[in-house]
């Protein structure tokens, strides 16, 4: 383990606040993280990684959870997460990300259960951005300035969808399925713009309460 990281457990590295002013070069990072294939959980939050690429995570092929929050990340190359097919949790919140993300950025992450892009600068997500996230259960888009959600993969069963302060103008309810006792947090005025929103017999809760008409009422 690098001297600047903590290791609460044998398979976890916490490397926060190690790069306050400038990110290391690719060669430096690779030398620091040599023999990191045993690491399952990596937290590199609060660093100054302004861009992310495949080399940065090449040593971490077996990662299950990755925290890159509060890192000043602006650009993410399309192959950044290419080798991490077992990734289950990805936290990218509080980064000044580019206005849009590469459409195939998460094409290999079919096991991803939780994704957070909260409080980022994204204005648009490509229509197929979520298309391969068949295991997704928790999605946090709080504070993201998108006006329309991408298409969700068939059979997805979301449990938590966080859309606080998201200026949605269109939301296709037929494209989203929720698990039992799911909760959806939306902007306060979403119901006026999306009258299709409904509560099912499975006790789907919007903002902690049940709103709208049952689906069979339409």
C-alpha positions as CSV (number, residue, x, y, z in Angstrom):
1,X,0.0,0.0,0.0
2,X,1.3,3.5,-0.8
3,X,2.6,5.3,2.3
4,X,0.0,8.1,1.8
5,X,-3.0,5.8,1.9
6,X,-4.8,4.1,4.8
7,X,-5.9,0.5,4.7
8,X,-8.8,-0.1,7.2
9,X,-9.0,-3.7,5.8
10,X,-6.7,-5.8,3.7
11,X,-8.8,-5.2,0.5
12,X,-9.5,-1.4,1.1
13,X,-7.4,1.6,0.3
14,X,-8.4,5.2,1.4
15,X,-6.2,7.7,-0.4
16,X,-8.0,11.0,0.3
17,X,-6.3,14.5,0.2
18,X,-3.1,13.2,-1.2
19,X,-3.0,15.4,-4.3
20,X,-4.1,18.9,-3.1
21,X,-2.6,20.9,-5.9
22,X,-1.7,18.7,-8.9
23,X,-2.5,15.2,-10.0
24,X,0.4,12.8,-10.3
25,X,1.6,11.7,-13.8
26,X,0.4,8.4,-15.1
27,X,3.8,6.8,-14.5
28,X,3.9,8.1,-10.9
29,X,0.5,6.8,-10.1
30,X,1.2,3.4,-11.7
31,X,4.4,3.0,-9.7
32,X,2.6,3.9,-6.4
33,X,-0.2,1.5,-7.1
34,X,1.8,-1.5,-8.3
35,X,0.3,-4.9,-7.2
36,X,-3.1,-3.4,-6.4
37,X,-5.2,-6.2,-7.9
38,X,-6.2,-7.4,-4.4
39,X,-7.9,-4.0,-3.7
40,X,-11.7,-4.3,-3.8
41,X,-12.6,-0.8,-2.4
42,X,-10.8,2.4,-3.3
43,X,-11.5,5.9,-2.1
44,X,-9.5,8.7,-3.8
45,X,-11.9,11.5,-2.9
46,X,-10.9,15.1,-2.2
47,X,-7.9,15.0,-4.6
48,X,-7.1,17.0,-7.7
49,X,-7.7,14.6,-10.5
50,X,-9.0,17.0,-13.2
51,X,-9.2,14.2,-15.7
52,X,-9.7,10.4,-15.5
53,X,-8.3,7.8,-17.9
54,X,-7.9,4.0,-18.2
55,X,-4.3,4.1,-16.9
56,X,-5.3,5.6,-13.6
57,X,-7.3,2.5,-12.7
58,X,-5.4,-0.2,-14.6
59,X,-3.9,-1.7,-11.4
60,X,-7.4,-2.0,-9.9
61,X,-9.0,-4.6,-12.1
62,X,-11.0,-6.3,-9.3
63,X,-12.6,-3.2,-7.8
64,X,-16.1,-3.4,-6.4
65,X,-16.5,0.1,-5.1
66,X,-14.8,3.3,-6.2
67,X,-15.2,6.8,-4.6
68,X,-14.0,9.7,-6.7
69,X,-16.1,12.5,-5.1
70,X,-14.9,16.1,-4.6
71,X,-12.0,15.7,-7.0
72,X,-12.4,18.6,-9.4
73,X,-12.8,16.1,-12.2
74,X,-13.8,17.8,-15.5
75,X,-13.1,15.1,-18.1
76,X,-13.5,11.3,-18.1
77,X,-12.2,9.4,-21.1
78,X,-14.6,6.8,-22.5
79,X,-12.4,3.8,-21.6
80,X,-11.7,4.9,-18.0
81,X,-13.6,2.1,-16.4
82,X,-13.1,-0.5,-19.2
83,X,-11.4,-3.2,-17.1
84,X,-13.6,-3.0,-14.0
85,X,-16.3,-5.4,-14.9
86,X,-17.0,-6.3,-11.3
87,X,-17.6,-2.7,-10.2
88,X,-20.8,-2.4,-8.0
89,X,-20.6,1.1,-6.6
90,X,-19.3,4.3,-8.3
91,X,-19.5,7.7,-6.6
92,X,-18.6,10.7,-8.8
93,X,-20.5,13.3,-6.9
94,X,-19.4,17.0,-6.5
95,X,-17.2,17.2,-9.5
96,X,-17.3,19.9,-12.2
97,X,-17.8,17.3,-15.0
98,X,-18.1,18.3,-18.6
99,X,-21.6,19.2,-19.8
100,X,-22.0,15.6,-21.2
101,X,-20.5,12.2,-20.6
102,X,-19.3,9.6,-23.1
103,X,-22.3,7.5,-24.1
104,X,-20.3,4.2,-23.6
105,X,-18.5,5.2,-20.4
106,X,-20.3,2.4,-18.4
107,X,-20.8,-0.2,-21.1
108,X,-18.9,-2.9,-19.1
109,X,-20.5,-2.2,-15.7
110,X,-23.5,-4.6,-15.9
111,X,-22.9,-5.4,-12.2
112,X,-23.1,-1.8,-11.0
113,X,-25.7,-1.4,-8.2
114,X,-25.2,2.2,-7.1
115,X,-24.2,5.3,-9.2
116,X,-23.9,8.9,-8.0
117,X,-23.4,11.8,-10.3
118,X,-24.9,14.2,-7.8
119,X,-24.0,17.9,-7.8
120,X,-22.0,17.7,-11.0
121,X,-22.0,20.1,-13.9
122,X,-23.6,17.7,-16.4
123,X,-26.3,19.2,-18.6
124,X,-27.0,16.2,-20.8
125,X,-26.7,12.4,-20.7
126,X,-26.7,10.5,-23.9
127,X,-29.9,8.4,-24.5
128,X,-28.1,5.1,-24.0
129,X,-25.9,6.1,-21.1
130,X,-27.6,3.7,-18.7
131,X,-28.3,1.0,-21.3
132,X,-26.0,-1.7,-19.9
133,X,-26.6,-1.0,-16.2
134,X,-29.0,-3.9,-15.7
135,X,-28.2,-4.3,-12.0
136,X,-28.6,-0.7,-11.1
137,X,-30.7,-0.2,-7.9
138,X,-29.6,3.2,-6.6
139,X,-29.2,6.3,-8.8
140,X,-28.4,9.7,-7.4
141,X,-28.7,12.7,-9.8
142,X,-29.3,15.3,-7.2
143,X,-28.6,18.8,-8.5
144,X,-27.7,17.7,-12.0
145,X,-29.1,20.1,-14.6
146,X,-30.5,17.6,-17.1
147,X,-34.0,18.0,-18.5
148,X,-34.6,14.4,-19.6
149,X,-33.5,11.0,-18.3
150,X,-31.7,8.6,-20.6
151,X,-33.4,5.2,-21.4
152,X,-33.2,2.6,-18.7
153,X,-32.4,-1.1,-19.7
154,X,-35.3,-3.5,-19.9
155,X,-36.0,-5.3,-16.6
156,X,-34.2,-2.8,-14.4
157,X,-35.6,-2.6,-10.9
158,X,-34.6,0.7,-9.3
159,X,-35.0,0.9,-5.5
160,X,-33.9,4.6,-5.0
161,X,-34.0,7.4,-7.6
162,X,-32.8,10.8,-6.3
163,X,-33.8,13.7,-8.6
164,X,-33.9,16.6,-6.1
165,X,-33.2,20.0,-7.9
166,X,-33.2,18.4,-11.3
167,X,-35.1,20.5,-13.9
168,X,-36.8,17.6,-15.7
169,X,-39.1,18.6,-18.5
170,X,-39.9,15.1,-19.7
171,X,-40.0,11.8,-17.8
172,X,-41.3,8.7,-19.5
173,X,-42.8,6.7,-16.7
174,X,-43.3,3.6,-18.8
175,X,-39.5,3.2,-19.2
176,X,-38.8,2.8,-15.5
177,X,-39.6,-0.1,-13.2
178,X,-39.1,0.0,-9.4
179,X,-38.6,-2.6,-6.8
180,X,-40.9,-3.2,-3.9
181,X,-41.0,-0.2,-1.5
182,X,-38.9,1.9,-3.8
183,X,-38.5,5.6,-3.0
184,X,-38.2,8.5,-5.6
185,X,-37.1,12.0,-4.6
186,X,-38.0,14.6,-7.1
187,X,-38.1,18.4,-7.4
188,X,-41.1,20.0,-5.7
189,X,-42.7,21.0,-8.9
190,X,-42.2,17.8,-10.8
191,X,-45.7,16.5,-10.3
192,X,-47.2,19.5,-12.1
193,X,-45.0,18.8,-15.2
194,X,-45.3,15.0,-15.1
195,X,-49.0,14.1,-14.3
196,X,-48.4,10.4,-15.2
197,X,-46.5,9.8,-11.9
198,X,-48.3,7.2,-9.9
199,X,-48.1,5.0,-6.8
200,X,-48.6,1.3,-7.3
201,X,-49.9,-1.4,-4.8
202,X,-46.2,-2.0,-4.0
203,X,-46.2,1.3,-2.0
204,X,-43.9,3.3,-4.3
205,X,-43.2,6.5,-2.5
206,X,-42.5,9.9,-4.0
207,X,-40.7,12.3,-1.7
208,X,-41.7,9.9,1.1
209,X,-45.4,10.0,0.4
210,X,-47.8,8.6,-2.2
211,X,-48.8,10.9,-5.0
212,X,-50.7,10.8,-8.2
213,X,-53.3,8.3,-9.6
214,X,-53.0,4.6,-9.7
215,X,-51.8,3.4,-13.1
216,X,-55.1,1.7,-13.9
217,X,-56.9,5.1,-13.4
218,X,-55.6,6.3,-16.8
